[in-house]
């Protein structure tokens, strides 16, 4: 029997509980999780409030999972479920497995020329000054009206100027 993926709306912050309840009823489930930025953070759902269940369209899979703990309803509500082929979920898995940052990225050094790529100082050039903490906060030096102004910013907001 050919199976496809249905999207389930779950109760707030109950993605993992609902996924486990769906698996306990004999249906494969998947909650795409983003890797945490820091080791102290938890993985967060890519689609908060939703999970995927792999069902056989002509079986009783939907009946078994509709009442699973944490599951609110099957999308779309009040209509036959929209089903996705395996290729869609394979692409999500592939993209989540790719590294968030290139492994060849070198940390900034004092004196490096950088450009701010996001935030209120976007598109401004600056000079990297120093790392402030392990959470990614750094200090850059911006040139404003004939004086140098130190600004603290997240390191991910910067790009090295070649």
Buried (B, 14 or more C-beta within 10 A) or exposed (E): EEBBBBBBBBEEEBBBBBBBBBBEBEBBBBBBBBEEEEEEEEEEBBBEBBBBBBBEBEEEBBEBBEEBEBBBEBEEEEEEBEBBEEEEBEEBEEEBEEEEEEEEEEEBEEEBEBBBEEEEBEEBEBBBBEBBEEEBEBBBBBEEEEEEEEBEBEBEBBEEEE
